[in-house]
Amino acid sequence: MDAETPSEEPTPEFQQCRRFRSNLALYVSREDLGVSRVEMRRHLEACPACLRELEAYRQQHRLLGEYGKVLRRSAPDGDDR
């Protein structure tokens, strides 16, 4: 395999990121994770790519929360959407 050909096997770093990225939405919403919160924080401190993805999840979480507030305010009285 030459330097131009990508490896068929994911790197250990990629495998580790995949493990943490699969838990980012849960981390943002403070639900139970498949990894410890300490492990997640350590990984995020060391991995700019995962940190960027976390920030995107946080933004989505904020926007959905704001949208939910708008829906509740605009719902007719007695309508518990």
N, C-alpha and C positions, 0 to 999 in steps of 0.2 A: 504494500500500500504506500503511495507517495504522499507528500505533504499536502497535495491538492485534494485528495480523496477523503471525504469525511469518514470518521470511524462508524462502524455498524453498531458498536456497543456504546450505550450512554456512559458518560464519565461518572465517577463516584459523586462529583459535585452536582451534576445534573440529577442523579438519583436522590441526593439529599434535598435539593431544592424542590423536587417533585413531591417529596414527602411533606415538606412544610407548606408548599403552595396549596396542597389539597386541604389544608386546615385554615387558610387565611380568612375565609368568610366566617368560619366559626370563631376565630380569634377576635375579629371585629365585633361580632354580636355577643361576645362573652359566653359562648356555649362551651360544652365539653369538647376537648380536642383529642386527636389521636396521638398527640405529643404533649409534653408538659409545657406550661406557659413560660417557664424559665428557659427551656430548650428553644422555644420559638423566639423569645427575645434575643437570646444569644445569636441565633442564626440571622435574625433581622439586622442586628448590629454589624454582622460580618458580610452580609450579602446585599449589595445595592439593588440588584434586580428584584429580589423578593420584597425589599422595602418599598420600591416603586409600585409593585403590584399591591402591596398592603395599602398604600395611600390611595390607590384607585378604588379598592374595596371600601375604605373609609368614606371616600367621597360619595360612592353609590349609597352607602348606608345612611349618610346624612341626607342626601336628596330624597331617598325613600321615606325617611322619617318626616321631612318637611312636607312631602306630598300627602302622607297620611294625615298630618295636622290640617292641611287644606281640605281634604275630603271630609274630615270630621266637622270642621267649621261650616262647610257648605251643605251638610246633610240636613234634611228636614228634622224638626224636633221629634224625638222618639225613634229615630232611625239610627241604630247602633252599628254602623258599617265597620 
